[in-house]
Amino acid sequence: SNERLEFLGDSVLGFVTAEYLFARHPDLPEGDLTRIRAALVCEQSLHEVAQKLNLGSYLKLGKGEEAGGGRKRPSIQADAVEAVLAAVYLDGGIGSARKLIQKFILDREAEKSASRDYKTALQELVQRESGQVLSYRLTGESGPDHAKVFRVEVDLNGTPAGKGEGRSKKEAEQSAAKAAIAHLTGAAADG
């Protein structure tokens, strides 16, 4: 069983990733750092690393797990990446583990951070001043049930700050938040 190695590898990965983000982004608040770290060390990210390394073909599995397709299961492959990181750490120290993590995980940080959560970013932007109130409201929806389009407006202290639309209310809220960020940061840059 690799469970003990997975446990250690998870901690090594978390530490190295946190240290990297802390040094690389001195101006980011804790919430942003936490969100980026979570995207980098999530099961999907580790599964992609396992696929690059063809790790599934090296796993020793029980007959039942083998028959059930365990070799290709994302959770098993992600756990195997953590176990490998622990083994590298135990054998070569934190420097060796850091090099591996840098090459296969941290170099993808820019790509991962590009997929912003605009609602969270807008919330953090307006919270720089106390007493700010954001609210989202559905302003309309159109189209048949299988292809609905939702329209949402985000208000800052009761004043419209951005509008957006999307195939779901959540997508429309993200679009409105993105528009509000552009409006507010544009206004800040102009003023």
Steps between C-alpha positions, in 0.01 A plus 500: 500500500622848414265680739775610741705631207192678361453668839859629504500589129185707542671705773824542304301612195290740707805653668707543183203646313413742782863611530521556123176701481591704810832603343371546146191708586591738786194717438231230489272456803463165674174419320659526156805299609275228641289487183806473272660234721177297499489511119861387476481208742147375425430145385453607137837677495680203657322261262639702207850465649449123538397477136811691386715258700297196386479415870196276461704237319736468799232448768475171683130433550288224646302281259169669581640851455674394178180348362302810599722733298692633800813554295326785316299637794591870558492474880740203503736671256490827701578307818790330321648842413490594870667170591776560242558852637537355851744236375708767322494712817610208721773397258635837384368760742283807453718635216439195283128504576488875426661447156243235408209710626634806316533312171167320499268719705620853574601583145128471418403764759455781248269282294290406804478853641366622164170329579392767747201486727372850420240512779768434763738748336228768493413433865866540599531817290204676662587381853809722492263771621270417790124523469483394134198287407484284188178346376414295194157501344347313212382759246366260240506162333414393149503201272359149524568286809783308329677822394410766756701819525502676837577870547636625831599841633737552790447808714754668725327692779179499296664638185540278190866400461483231231272289284549151366326206344554128487340159460456472877439756772846423638665558161305827459611615849865425412460699177345794688778490762763501224334806343485672841870438561582650161276798575634559852869453418460710185337773707778473759767528229330799337436686827 
